[in-house]
Amino acid sequence: MKIFVTGATGFIGLHLLRHLLRTTASNDTIYCLVRDPKKMDPFLRTKVTICKGDHLSLIHYTKELLSCEYVYHIAAKADLGDGPEYVTHNIQFTRDLVSILQLSKTLRRFVFTSSIAAVDRCPSDTCTKFLNEQSLPNPLTDYGKSKLECEQILRSSSLSYTIIRPTWVYGPGMRKNSHIRVFINGIRKNSLFTKFDFPGKVSVIYIEDLVNAITLAAFSAKANRQTYFVSDGVPVSLGSLLSLIGRYYGRSAGYIRFPQVFPFVVSKIRRHLPLTVQNIFMNVLCATPKKLFSLGFKPQYSLEKGIIATMHWNALQYKDKNMLHALVTGGANGIGKELSIQLYGEGYTISILDKDKENLKTIQQLIDCTAYKIDLSKITGIHKAGKIIYDQANSISLLVNNAGIGSRGEFWNTPIEKSENILMVNTMAPMYLSQIALSQWQDDTQHHELVNIVSSAAFQPLPYMSTYSSTKAMVLRFTEGLIGELYTYKNQLVKIFAISPSGTNTSFQKVSGVKNAGDNLLSPNYVASSIRKLMRKSSGSYIIGYSGRLMSFASRILPTHIVVRLWSNLMRTYR
């Protein structure tokens, strides 16, 4: 089989090329028309046949084109704007390509990547319904007009073609000035515009899903001379999109709402406004993929998974990827899960230790991470985790001892095995793993961080959870002692944190038998983002949440016997 691809160094073209190399046979031939072969990955250059040039060079590759069974026309001037260059780079390019292929006797399918911009909205459109393949085109930019003209060129030809109209495409490799990446970097810089809850909805599609749609259409007999909108099928408001990105960046975003009069006014004068303004207040760029779904297409990436993957890639463009490896114990649930996702979004390579197999599978479906199923309540599990850290210590820039368990009840009625497990997970594991990491880091020339997650339960004796509070008190004092040793040693490359969150809404309450009805518990996401902020400070012991600060203060000013009686009544009655 022979394939011809235009625009193989662009965002969509590069992902398509990689997909084709994964799915085609080793003896298949892929021709790539590229202006500058140096922009192509050296490895990819060895796997394809380069045709150097642009649309003016097509005539030199007539023989190659006429020998191909599939042609993917991705190349275009893709900036959403106006100007005569769209005629040359888009319309004339497509016309010349189709003109040559009209002579082909081997072509099975010509796949053209168009755009939702080829349709846009008519002046009288209320934007309350999704665009579909029967919608009357009314492109508002020269870019959109050029794409529509290219579609018409194909329809006037005798070729077997399929037209793909992507909505907002996002993912690794997208341009720096492109929609969702602008949102990501805006939130990274804490820009003012990211604070607003823009009500306008858009349809989106993750790049890998788009590539799957393109190849599905190429090989489907039903897709011959058909046009398809491509999206994940669930339009999202720009405010919700900003909020989602902000959640995994540990920042507040998309929360300032506009008065309802704003969208109403915009709807009345929409036709006179720039497309950008229309889009942020109305559902201008929403399209249904129903027709494509009937072809058998099913998106594999949820918006959440796609956004996190894009954030991870974007972060790597600004950081040294070799120094961003975090290992999180108890990282498949609660605070650990949220922290793992946030760290991944910031460019970290993630390793997770957890005993819950199903939770590990769930987080692996969301982020690309290395998962270790290890039970830290067993000494063999602690030793196994220690060996992992020992083997990778110099590459681990951040170790988070987050795993923790507890149990509510009278100590004398609690099986001693359960108390032993609490001791192992909450004290032995962080102590053992911290020792291994720090011993390896002391002579290293790279920066490292150790975070031991404590609890507000560490600040006072806690009747009915005596073992749990005691273990957390031990971790707190242990970590504070390490910080003192670090200060004495004057190691400026290692930072150590003891972080004590107030009550947090995780599965801990249910598993340990603690009542949480009516409690004002912190969210795991808030705690995780707070941890990230605290890690920008110097080594030290920090508390997250007002209730934890109050508990710490009370334990210092009240006599111990009063604190014990107070918590005995609270735990017996409310907890």
Beta strands, then each sheet from edge to edge (+ up, - down):
strand 1: 2-6
strand 2: 29-34
strand 3: 49-52
strand 4: 70-73
strand 5: 109-113
strand 6: 161-166
strand 7: 168-170
strand 8: 196-197
strand 9: 201-202
strand 10: 204-206
strand 11: 226-230
strand 12: 236-237
strand 13: 256-257
strand 14: 325-329
strand 15: 349-354
strand 16: 369-373
strand 17: 398-401
strand 18: 448-453
strand 19: 494-501
strand 20: 540-544
sheet 1: 3+ 2+ 1+ 4+ 5+ 6+ 11+
sheet 2: 7+ 10+
sheet 3: 8+ 13+
sheet 4: 9+ 12-
sheet 5: 16+ 15+ 14+ 17+ 18+ 19+ 20+
end
